[in-house]
Amino acid sequence: MAWILLLEADLFTMPTTDPDGFCPCESGLLYRDCHQAVREASPEDVLDVGRRVYADRWGTNAGFYEKQGLYRKLADHLFSFTRATKVIDIGCGRGEGLAALVEAAGAGAHLFVGLDENPDCLAAAARRLGVGTPDTRLRRVGLDQREYDLEFVPGRLPAPGRIVLAQTDLLRQDPELDELLLVARPYDAVTQWFSGMHSAREHDRIMKDMQIGSDRVHRMATDLAALEYAANAVRDGGIFHVVTRVAGDDVRLLREDTAEEVGALASHGPITLEELVLLPYTEPPLGPRIGVGAPGSSYAAKSKFAASAIFRLDQSSA
Ligand SMILES: C[S@@+](CC[C@H](N)C(=O)[O-])C[C@H]1O[C@@H](n2cnc3c(N)ncnc32)[C@H](O)[C@@H]1O
C-alpha cells in the first residue's frame, strides 16, 4: 500500500544495531541518525532525548518543505475552500504550517491555536511565531525502567491571544483544554498536516494501553482524535484538512488508493471528502531527519506527494 508512514517494524521488539547501518525501524535512515540516541538514553532521560531528537530531526524536514513552498501551497489549498481565520492546528510541530496559515489569513481578527505534545517543537514554534513559549502541561510519571506515563498539571493553560500554543497529548483526555477551546467555538477549520511520533513514545504507557505498536497505528489514532476536535469545534460547512505523505509513480492509482484511505475517515465523523490534491514534493536526502521508507523500498524509489485532503463538516449529520 502506498499509504505511509511505513514504519511497520514492531517498535517494542526492535533490536539495536550498528550505528552506521540502517535502522531496523525501516525508516531508511542510519541507526545513528534515527533510534540510537533514544535506545542509549537512560530511563530518566529517554523522554527528553526522544522529544529533543525528534524536534531537531523534524526541523530538517520542515525546513526543506518550507523552502519548496509546500506549507504555503497547503495553506492556499485550505483557503480555496474557506477564509480560515479561526483554526486549530493539531500536531503543529515547529510552527511552519501555522506561520503559513497566519500569512495566508493576512490582517484582521484571527485565532490560531497550535497543539502539540512535544515541548521542544512548541518552543521552536513559539520562536517562529513570536509568542511566549507555552507552559509544560504534561508531567512525566515514572513507572518501571523505561516505561513512563504522562499526567496533566492543572492550571497551566495558555493566555488568550491571536496565536495560542498549548501542550497536550491527543490520545489523553484533556477536559481543561477542551473547555478553553470550546469557549471560542466555532472555528473555521481544524488542520492536521503530517503526523509522526518521537522514538521515546514507544515507552509511553498509553501505547501499550491502546495497543499501538507502530507509527502507522499511532497516526490512525491521532487522525481519529483530530477528527473529534473538528466535529466538536468546527462550524457547519467548515473544514477538516488532513495532509499525509504518499508515494507512487502511477498518479491515477495513487490518487484512487489515497482517496479510499482518507475517505475511510469520513465514516468516523460528520465529514465529507470534498477534494484530494496530490502535491509533488521532495524529501531531504541526507542527515538526521524523519524518514519515510526503507532504502530500496518502493517508497524510496517513487515520486513523492503531499496528499492534501479537504473534508467539509456537515454538523447536521452528527
Ligand atoms: C510530522 S510532525 C508535523 C508537524 C507540523 N504539522 C508540520 O507540518 O510541520 C508531527 C507532529 O505531531 C505531534 N504529535 C504526534 N503525536 C501527537 C499526540 N498524540 N499529541 C499531540 N501531538 C502529537 C508531534 O509532536 C509532531 O510535532
PDBQT file of the ligand as one rigid body, heavy atoms in Angstrom, charges set to zero:
ROOT
HETATM    1  C1  LIG A 401       5.451  15.157  11.475  1.00  0.00    +0.000 C 
HETATM    2  S1  LIG A 401       5.274  16.409  12.672  1.00  0.00    +0.000 S 
HETATM    3  C2  LIG A 401       4.292  17.592  11.792  1.00  0.00    +0.000 C 
HETATM    4  C3  LIG A 401       4.365  18.968  12.366  1.00  0.00    +0.000 C 
HETATM    5  C4  LIG A 401       3.616  20.049  11.609  1.00  0.00    +0.000 C 
HETATM    6  N1  LIG A 401       2.209  19.752  11.488  1.00  0.00    +0.000 N 
HETATM    7  C5  LIG A 401       4.228  20.280  10.266  1.00  0.00    +0.000 C 
HETATM    8  O1  LIG A 401       3.543  20.043   9.260  1.00  0.00    +0.000 OA
HETATM    9  O2  LIG A 401       5.372  20.701  10.186  1.00  0.00    +0.000 OA
HETATM   10  C6  LIG A 401       4.033  15.670  13.747  1.00  0.00    +0.000 C 
HETATM   11  C7  LIG A 401       3.791  16.476  14.996  1.00  0.00    +0.000 C 
HETATM   12  O3  LIG A 401       2.681  15.896  15.687  1.00  0.00    +0.000 OA
HETATM   13  C8  LIG A 401       2.985  15.861  17.070  1.00  0.00    +0.000 C 
HETATM   14  N2  LIG A 401       2.243  14.756  17.704  1.00  0.00    +0.000 N 
HETATM   15  C9  LIG A 401       2.347  13.440  17.407  1.00  0.00    +0.000 A 
HETATM   16  N3  LIG A 401       1.541  12.728  18.194  1.00  0.00    +0.000 NA
HETATM   17  C10 LIG A 401       0.911  13.596  18.999  1.00  0.00    +0.000 A 
HETATM   18  C11 LIG A 401      -0.047  13.432  20.031  1.00  0.00    +0.000 A 
HETATM   19  N4  LIG A 401      -0.507  12.217  20.369  1.00  0.00    +0.000 N 
HETATM   20  N5  LIG A 401      -0.490  14.530  20.657  1.00  0.00    +0.000 NA
HETATM   21  C12 LIG A 401      -0.024  15.764  20.303  1.00  0.00    +0.000 A 
HETATM   22  N6  LIG A 401       0.898  15.974  19.333  1.00  0.00    +0.000 NA
HETATM   23  C13 LIG A 401       1.352  14.899  18.686  1.00  0.00    +0.000 A 
HETATM   24  C14 LIG A 401       4.471  15.628  17.131  1.00  0.00    +0.000 C 
HETATM   25  O4  LIG A 401       5.000  16.041  18.375  1.00  0.00    +0.000 OA
HETATM   26  C15 LIG A 401       4.957  16.446  15.958  1.00  0.00    +0.000 C 
HETATM   27  O5  LIG A 401       5.324  17.740  16.326  1.00  0.00    +0.000 OA
ENDROOT
TORSDOF 0
